[in-house]
């Protein structure tokens, strides 16, 4: 479960970073800045979760999941077709954030120790906050 959460966080970090680069190219500097901040937040969460895993004796790779790499590939194709439309980037980010929230909720609902659950809850709250921020950015552009 920890490995899957780290992969989810890495996928988000990579996705936010890629999206920020695309948004910068489109002149959407404010939106790009928000995405860079969210990517940095994910990187911090990865470090925290890896430290927790290490305290349990686990060593986990942070390369990102195959499914998310396929999603990022799909996002790149969609952007090429849509001309890197910022609204399309936001839509893809919202889908990714819905997935991240679902992964954390699944982990919190699993049979895990109370200590581990207590460590995951603030991380899950940050992921929910990022999802809500993306949805607010979408609404502001509507």
LINZI-V812345 format. One record per residue. N is the residue number from 1. RES is the residue in one small letter. PHI is phi in whole degrees, -180 to 180 (none if undefined). PSI is psi as a letter, one per 40 degrees, with the letter a starting at -180 (none if undefined). D_FIRST is the distance of its C-alpha to the first C-alpha in Angstrom with 1 decimal. Layout:
N RES PHI PSI D_FIRST
N RES PHI PSI D_FIRST
//
This chain:
1 x none d 0.0
2 x -62 d 3.8
3 x -59 d 5.4
4 x -64 d 5.2
5 x -67 d 6.4
6 x -64 d 8.7
7 x -62 d 9.9
8 x -62 d 10.6
9 x -65 d 12.5
10 x -65 d 14.2
11 x -61 d 15.3
12 x -66 d 16.7
13 x -60 d 18.5
14 x -62 d 20.0
15 x -64 d 20.9
16 x -63 d 22.6
17 x -65 d 24.4
18 x -62 d 25.7
19 x -64 d 26.7
20 x -62 d 28.6
21 x -63 d 30.5
22 x -65 d 31.5
23 x -67 d 32.5
24 x -59 d 34.6
25 x -63 d 36.4
26 x -87 e 37.2
27 x 80 e 38.7
28 x -93 g 36.0
29 x -66 d 35.7
30 x -67 d 34.7
31 x -65 d 31.9
32 x -61 d 30.9
33 x -62 d 30.9
34 x -61 d 28.5
35 x -67 d 26.1
36 x -64 d 26.4
37 x -62 d 25.7
38 x -66 d 22.5
39 x -63 d 21.4
40 x -66 d 22.3
41 x -60 d 20.3
42 x -63 d 17.1
43 x -61 d 18.1
44 x -65 d 18.5
45 x -64 d 15.1
46 x -59 d 13.6
47 x -59 d 15.9
48 x -63 d 15.0
49 x -70 d 11.2
50 x -64 d 12.2
51 x -65 d 14.7
52 x -63 d 12.4
53 x -60 d 10.3
54 x -63 d 13.7
55 x -67 d 15.0
56 x -93 e 12.7
57 x 89 e 14.0
58 x -96 i 11.3
59 x -117 h 12.8
60 x -123 h 10.8
61 x -72 i 12.8
62 x -120 f 13.3
63 x -82 e 15.2
64 x 92 i 13.7
65 x -84 i 12.8
66 x -62 d 15.7
67 x -60 d 15.8
68 x -70 d 16.2
69 x -63 d 18.8
70 x -63 d 20.6
71 x -62 d 20.5
72 x -63 d 22.0
73 x -62 d 24.5
74 x -65 d 25.4
75 x -63 d 25.9
76 x -64 d 28.2
77 x -65 d 30.3
78 x -59 d 30.5
79 x -64 d 31.7
80 x -63 d 34.2
81 x -70 d 35.6
82 x -87 e 35.6
83 x 72 f 37.0
84 x 56 f 34.0
85 x -61 h 34.6
86 x -58 d 32.9
87 x -67 d 32.3
88 x -66 d 30.5
89 x -64 d 28.2
90 x -62 d 27.6
91 x -61 d 26.8
92 x -64 d 24.2
93 x -64 d 22.7
94 x -62 d 22.6
95 x -63 d 20.8
96 x -63 d 18.2
97 x -70 d 17.9
98 x -60 d 17.7
99 x -65 d 14.7
100 x -62 d 13.0
101 x -61 d 14.1
102 x -61 d 12.8
103 x -65 d 9.2
104 x -69 d 9.6
105 x -64 d 11.6
106 x -62 d 9.3
107 x -64 d 6.8
108 x -69 d 10.1
109 x -83 e 11.4
110 x -74 i 9.0
111 x -81 g 10.6
112 x -122 i 9.7
113 x -66 i 12.6
114 x -58 d 15.0
115 x -66 d 14.9
116 x -66 d 11.3
117 x -60 d 12.0
118 x -64 d 15.2
119 x -76 d 13.7
120 x -78 d 11.4
121 x -56 d 14.4
122 x -67 d 16.7
123 x -66 d 14.3
124 x -60 d 13.8
125 x -65 d 17.6
126 x -66 d 18.2
127 x -66 d 16.3
128 x -61 d 18.4
129 x -62 d 21.4
130 x -66 d 21.0
131 x -60 d 20.9
132 x -64 d 23.9
133 x -64 d 25.7
134 x -62 d 25.3
135 x -66 d 26.6
136 x -68 d 29.5
137 x -63 d 30.4
138 x -63 d 30.6
139 x -63 d 32.8
140 x -66 d 35.0
141 x -90 e 35.7
142 x -75 none 36.6
//
